[in-house]
Amino acid sequence: MIQCLHAMLFLSVLVAFAACDAPPVPLDDILIEKTFVPEQCVRAVKVGDYVRYHYNGMFPDGKKFDSSYDRGTTYNVFVGKKQLIAGMDKALVGLCVNERVLVKIPPHLAYGKQGYGEIIPADAILHFDVLLLDVWNPEDGVQIKTYHTPSPCSRKVEVSDYIRYHYNGTLLDGTLFDSSHTRMRTYDTYVGIGWLIAGMDQGLLGMCVGEKRIITMPPSLGYGENGDGSDIPGQASLVFDVVLLDLHNPKDGITVTNQVVPESCTRKTVTGDFVRYHYNGSLLDGTFFDSSYSRNHTYDTYVGKGYVIAGMDEGLIGVCVGEKRTVIIPPHLGYGEEGTGSKIPGSAVLVFDIDIIDFHNPTDNAVMTTVHKPEECDKQTKKGDFIKYHYNASLMDGTSIDSTHNYGKTYNIVLGANQVVPGMEDGLMEMCVGEKRHLVIPPHLGYGERGVAEEVPGSAVLVFDIELVELEEGLPEGYMFIWNDDVSPDLFTEMDTDKNAEVEPSEFTDYIMRQVSEGKGRLAPGFDPNRIIDNMFSNQDRDGDGKITEAEFRLKADEAPHDEL
């Protein structure tokens, strides 16, 4: 108690003194009865410390003469500097935060023979029920206790960094006054430039992402003499239990780590390329927010053209097919201060683990590499030829798509008849029987943006290893049937087997098939002979009445080109 009895605060609690029937037993010194001792002593009071405590002041008969509880505020004072009655100055030394004691003070260590006005009579023994709530010293600085340090710690908070963290804020006695967890939102701020109270500005420096620490600060580095006006009283020590979730600096660019580059890297992405890649996206503290794997579909985009966030645009330049890398993107190159809402908070650093599946450029042509070519090559494939070949098909990352070997038979086509994708058409030209080639076909010469359902992904680069097995030479362009010998001058008469001056479809078909079987003529290989012959008949049947007259019948040499005789 201070000499003026707490600056006359006792006047609000006037109590008439009544002497006991029996005189009190004289005390030579203070008596302290411990009524509650905390399991841990956060800090014990020393001379020169500043304390905040609650008390009830009573006479030995139990009559209350004063109480800090009644005033709704703690009593705040320096200890050992004669700002209290001598007995209280002595009793507070050694107390721990949250410790509760009953202090009995003899008159000569209280108000002595003079008493205190009408409130404290002369030679009164005083009892104080004291609960210590806070203690600090003017020499105190920020105290830091780290209780979890992540490994590894590649970066620590520095002045001017921007961080995102969660915290619980309590007074020294454990009273909670604020928590970011209850708001379900991190506290986001610059560090070391005065945006925070001084103690927090100091206490956050040097932290790693994922680190947990307790930061304790005296009021001079917190909210000072006046507190915050609501939850934090004046002259209060503050304790913050902090976990750091995110860290970046406005000057940061992207960071590329954990690169795994395939041994064979013949080409790297440049601006304008179209890339297919898989990714896992997380925040810097490891919180997952998205994955292409979960959708079972690559993310497909042009790079360097603003189709993706700026950091990813940059992180996808200079990569090889099959390369894996981690790209760390600061928020000003990601989703900025606003984030995306539910998944990505504002001002969040993003971490993408990416796997490059393939890429191409819209200007690419099919790339053909000859793996094996026989010494003798009398004939090379050309448009119209009927060919048989084997192939193994895969994606750029090695994923198998299909193989003729699985079916035990070749794939058979007519070159130039649009029976395969354009890139394959090009890759099969000018090839010898027995030759083997390696083809890389960009999607615009393959299956395009849509791909083939459940077989070829959209916008996929295709890889074919092909071997030409057989070649049947095609007919000249524009012909579906040619004569190997001279054409008979009585062609119409030979076709008209029933001599009725009309050629029926059956007569026409029988005649053409007989010429082929006898080696006198040849149909275009690789097509259905009946369909070719039907087409030839239709071309000759000028009036469409289902039969050919001698007036309608003409050889190809006698008219404009079309696929017939």
VENRA-V227049 format. One record per backbone hydrogen bond with DSSP energy under -1.0 kcal/mol. CO is the residue of the C=O (numbers start at 0). NH is the residue of the N-H. E is the energy in kcal/mol with one decimal. If there is no record, write none. Layout:
co = {CO,CO}
nh = {NH,NH}
e = {E,E}
This chain:
co = {0,1,3,4,5,7,8,9,30,32,35,39,42,44,45,48,49,50,51,51,52,53,54,55,56,56,57,58,62,65,67,74,76,78,84,85,86,87,91,94,95,98,99,99,100,101,102,103,104,105,106,106,108,110,111,115,115,119,125,126,127,128,129,130,131,133,135,136,142,144,147,156,157,160,161,162,163,163,164,165,166,167,168,168,169,170,174,177,179,186,188,190,196,197,198,199,203,206,207,210,211,211,212,213,214,215,216,217,218,218,220,222,223,231,237,238,239,240,241,242,243,245,247,248,254,256,259,268,269,272,273,274,275,275,276,277,278,279,280,280,281,282,286,289,291,292,298,300,302,308,309,310,311,313,318,319,322,323,324,325,326,327,328,329,330,330,332,334,335,343,349,350,351,352,353,354,355,357,359,360,366,368,371,380,381,384,385,386,387,387,388,389,390,391,392,392,393,394,398,401,403,403,410,412,413,414,420,421,422,423,425,430,431,434,435,435,436,437,438,439,440,441,442,442,444,446,447,451,451,455,456,461,462,463,464,465,466,467,469,471,475,479,481,489,490,491,494,495,502,503,504,505,506,507,508,509,510,511,512,513,514,514,515,519,519,521,527,528,529,530,531,532,533,534,535,536,539,547,548,554,555,561,564}
nh = {84,4,7,9,8,10,11,12,103,101,99,41,96,93,48,78,135,76,132,133,74,130,67,128,64,65,126,61,58,56,72,52,50,47,88,89,90,91,94,44,98,131,34,35,129,32,127,30,125,108,109,111,86,114,122,118,119,115,104,57,102,55,100,53,97,51,49,139,215,213,211,205,160,190,247,188,244,245,186,242,179,240,176,177,238,173,170,168,184,164,162,159,200,201,202,203,206,156,210,243,146,147,241,144,239,142,237,220,221,223,198,226,234,227,216,169,214,167,212,165,209,163,161,251,327,325,323,317,272,302,359,300,356,357,298,354,291,352,288,289,350,285,282,280,296,295,276,274,271,312,313,314,315,316,268,322,355,259,353,256,351,254,349,332,333,335,310,338,346,339,328,281,326,279,324,277,321,275,273,363,439,437,435,429,384,414,471,412,468,469,410,466,403,464,400,401,462,397,394,392,406,408,388,386,416,383,424,425,426,427,428,380,434,467,370,371,465,368,463,366,461,444,445,447,422,450,458,454,455,451,459,440,393,438,391,436,389,433,387,385,478,523,521,493,494,495,496,498,547,507,508,509,510,511,512,513,514,515,516,517,519,520,518,483,484,481,531,532,533,534,535,536,537,538,539,540,541,502,552,557,558,563,555}
e = {-3.6,-2.1,-1.8,-1.1,-1.8,-1.4,-1.4,-2.7,-3.0,-3.0,-2.6,-1.0,-1.2,-2.2,-2.2,-2.9,-2.4,-2.0,-2.6,-1.7,-3.2,-2.7,-2.0,-2.5,-2.8,-1.4,-3.4,-2.6,-2.5,-3.4,-1.5,-2.1,-2.9,-3.0,-2.4,-2.0,-2.2,-2.1,-1.8,-2.5,-2.2,-2.2,-2.2,-1.9,-2.9,-2.7,-2.7,-2.3,-2.2,-1.6,-2.0,-2.4,-2.9,-1.5,-2.9,-1.8,-2.1,-3.7,-3.1,-3.4,-3.1,-1.3,-2.3,-2.3,-3.4,-2.0,-4.2,-2.7,-2.9,-2.8,-2.3,-2.3,-2.1,-2.2,-2.2,-2.1,-2.5,-1.6,-3.2,-2.1,-2.1,-2.6,-2.9,-1.5,-2.9,-2.1,-2.3,-3.3,-1.7,-2.1,-2.9,-3.2,-2.4,-2.0,-2.6,-1.8,-1.5,-2.0,-2.1,-2.0,-1.8,-1.5,-3.0,-2.3,-2.8,-3.1,-2.4,-1.9,-1.3,-2.4,-2.9,-1.0,-3.1,-1.7,-2.4,-3.1,-2.9,-1.5,-2.2,-2.2,-3.3,-1.6,-3.7,-2.8,-3.1,-3.0,-2.1,-1.8,-2.2,-2.2,-2.0,-2.4,-2.2,-1.8,-3.3,-2.3,-2.1,-2.4,-2.7,-1.6,-2.9,-2.1,-2.8,-3.4,-1.7,-1.1,-2.2,-3.4,-2.8,-2.5,-2.0,-2.2,-1.6,-1.3,-2.1,-1.9,-2.6,-3.1,-2.8,-2.6,-2.6,-2.2,-2.7,-2.0,-1.5,-2.6,-2.9,-1.5,-2.9,-2.4,-3.1,-2.5,-2.9,-1.5,-1.8,-2.3,-2.6,-3.0,-3.8,-2.7,-2.2,-3.0,-2.9,-2.2,-1.9,-2.7,-3.2,-2.0,-2.8,-1.9,-3.2,-2.1,-2.1,-2.3,-3.0,-1.3,-2.7,-1.8,-2.5,-3.4,-1.4,-1.3,-2.2,-2.7,-1.6,-3.0,-2.2,-2.4,-1.9,-1.5,-1.1,-1.9,-2.0,-2.1,-2.3,-1.8,-2.6,-2.4,-2.6,-2.6,-2.7,-2.0,-1.5,-2.6,-2.8,-1.6,-3.0,-2.6,-2.1,-2.3,-1.2,-3.0,-2.5,-3.5,-1.7,-2.3,-2.4,-3.2,-2.4,-3.0,-2.1,-2.5,-2.8,-2.5,-1.8,-2.1,-2.1,-1.1,-1.9,-2.4,-2.7,-2.7,-2.1,-2.2,-2.5,-2.0,-2.0,-2.0,-2.5,-2.0,-2.3,-1.5,-1.2,-3.4,-1.3,-2.3,-2.0,-2.7,-2.6,-2.1,-2.5,-2.8,-2.3,-2.0,-1.5,-2.2,-2.0,-2.6,-1.8,-1.5,-1.6,-2.0,-1.1}
